[in-house]
Amino acid sequence: MIIVPIKENETIDKALKKYKKKFEKTGTVKQLRARQAFEKPSITRRTEIKKAVYKNLMHSNIEI
C-alpha cells in the first residue's frame, strides 16, 4: 500500500502528483503489461542485450 503524507496547507493536486510518482516508481503498471502475454526467456534476454548494446553505443558517442 502506498502512503503519501500530506502537509497541512497542501493541495490535493500536489498530493495526487506525489502519489502518481510513488506508484510509477513501484513498477506495477510495467509488471502488469509484461504479464499480459507470455514472452519466452530467450526473447526477453535478446531484447535486454539489444538495449544494453544501444546504451553502450550512446554512452560511447557522448564521450567522443
matplotlib code that plots the C-alpha trace (Angstrom):
import matplotlib.pyplot as plt

x = [0.0, 1.3, 1.1, 1.5, 2.0, 0.1, 1.1, -1.4, -1.8, -1.1, -3.5, -5.0, -3.3, 0.2, -0.8, -2.0, 1.2, 3.2, 1.0, 1.5, 5.3, 5.4, 3.1, 5.2, 8.4, 6.9, 6.7, 3.3, 2.0, 5.1, 4.7, 1.1, 1.8, 4.6, 2.3, -0.4, 1.3, 3.9, 7.3, 10.0, 13.0, 15.3, 13.4, 13.5, 17.2, 17.7, 15.9, 17.9, 21.1, 20.0, 19.1, 22.5, 24.3, 22.3, 23.0, 26.7, 26.8, 25.0, 27.3, 30.5, 29.3, 28.8, 32.4, 34.0]
y = [0.0, 3.4, 6.1, 9.7, 12.1, 15.4, 18.6, 21.0, 23.5, 21.2, 21.0, 17.7, 18.2, 18.1, 15.0, 13.3, 14.2, 12.6, 9.5, 9.1, 9.4, 6.8, 4.5, 4.8, 4.0, 0.7, -0.5, -2.2, -1.0, -2.3, -5.6, -5.9, -5.1, -7.7, -10.3, -9.8, -12.0, -14.7, -14.0, -16.7, -16.2, -16.2, -13.3, -11.4, -11.9, -10.9, -7.6, -6.8, -7.4, -5.1, -2.4, -2.8, -2.5, 0.6, 2.2, 1.4, 3.0, 6.1, 6.4, 6.0, 8.6, 11.2, 10.8, 11.4]
z = [0.0, -0.9, 1.8, 0.9, 3.8, 3.2, 4.8, 6.4, 3.6, 0.7, -2.2, -3.5, -6.8, -5.2, -3.2, -6.3, -8.1, -5.2, -5.3, -9.1, -8.8, -6.0, -7.9, -11.0, -9.1, -7.8, -11.4, -11.1, -14.4, -16.2, -14.5, -15.5, -19.1, -19.1, -17.7, -20.3, -22.8, -22.2, -23.6, -24.0, -21.8, -24.8, -26.4, -23.1, -22.9, -26.5, -26.0, -22.9, -24.8, -27.6, -25.1, -23.4, -26.7, -27.7, -24.3, -24.6, -28.1, -27.0, -24.0, -26.1, -28.6, -25.9, -24.6, -28.0]

ax = plt.figure().add_subplot(projection="3d")
ax.plot(x, y, z, "-o")
ax.set_aspect("equal")
plt.show()
